[in-house]
């Protein structure tokens, strides 16, 4: 059984990535958040999310590779 704990709330988080370390930390944070909040996310939705992240990262827009994830998480959490 999982016991998630809320550590910090940031109402205006930065999703831009200024360094490889910054990108790694933010990507892992979003992945873990999705796992905790969207455990019922379908394989199709998860694949679409991962494809979107890959495309944006490959396009060279480092900030955009992470910025789309909260919209996906919110949509999946609300059932949309």
C-alpha positions as CSV (number, residue, x, y, z in Angstrom):
1,X,0.0,0.0,0.0
2,X,1.4,3.4,-1.0
3,X,1.6,6.2,1.5
4,X,2.3,9.4,-0.4
5,X,3.3,12.5,1.7
6,X,2.9,16.1,0.6
7,X,6.3,17.8,1.0
8,X,5.9,21.1,-0.7
9,X,3.2,23.1,-2.5
10,X,4.4,25.6,-5.2
11,X,1.6,27.5,-6.9
12,X,3.9,28.8,-9.7
13,X,6.5,26.0,-10.4
14,X,9.1,26.5,-13.0
15,X,8.9,23.9,-15.8
16,X,11.8,25.3,-17.8
17,X,15.0,23.2,-17.7
18,X,18.2,25.1,-17.4
19,X,20.5,22.1,-17.1
20,X,20.5,18.4,-17.7
21,X,20.3,17.9,-13.9
22,X,17.3,20.2,-13.7
23,X,15.6,18.3,-16.6
24,X,16.3,15.0,-14.9
25,X,14.8,16.1,-11.6
26,X,11.7,17.6,-13.1
27,X,11.1,14.6,-15.4
28,X,11.3,12.2,-12.5
29,X,9.1,14.4,-10.3
30,X,6.4,14.4,-13.0
31,X,6.7,10.6,-13.7
32,X,6.4,9.9,-9.9
33,X,3.4,12.3,-9.7
34,X,1.7,10.6,-12.6
35,X,2.3,7.2,-11.0
36,X,0.8,8.3,-7.7
37,X,-2.2,10.2,-9.1
38,X,-2.9,8.3,-12.3
39,X,-2.4,4.7,-11.5
40,X,-5.4,3.9,-13.6
41,X,-4.0,5.7,-16.6
42,X,-4.5,3.5,-19.7
43,X,-1.6,2.1,-21.6
44,X,-2.8,4.2,-24.6
45,X,-2.7,7.5,-22.6
46,X,0.7,6.7,-21.0
47,X,2.1,5.9,-24.5
48,X,0.7,9.2,-25.8
49,X,2.3,11.1,-22.9
50,X,5.7,9.4,-23.4
51,X,5.5,10.1,-27.1
52,X,4.8,13.8,-26.6
53,X,7.7,14.1,-24.2
54,X,10.0,12.4,-26.6
55,X,8.9,14.6,-29.5
56,X,9.3,17.8,-27.6
57,X,12.7,16.8,-26.2
58,X,13.9,15.7,-29.7
59,X,12.7,19.0,-31.2
60,X,15.2,20.8,-28.9
61,X,12.7,22.6,-26.8
62,X,14.0,21.6,-23.4
63,X,11.5,23.7,-21.4
64,X,8.5,22.4,-23.4
65,X,9.4,18.7,-22.8
66,X,8.3,19.0,-19.2
67,X,5.7,21.8,-19.4
68,X,3.1,19.6,-21.1
69,X,3.1,17.0,-18.4
70,X,0.9,18.8,-15.8
71,X,-1.9,19.2,-18.4
72,X,-1.7,15.5,-19.1
73,X,-1.8,14.7,-15.3
74,X,-4.7,17.0,-14.7
75,X,-6.6,15.6,-17.6
76,X,-6.0,12.0,-16.6
77,X,-6.8,12.7,-12.9
78,X,-10.1,14.2,-13.9
79,X,-10.9,11.3,-16.1
80,X,-10.5,13.3,-19.3
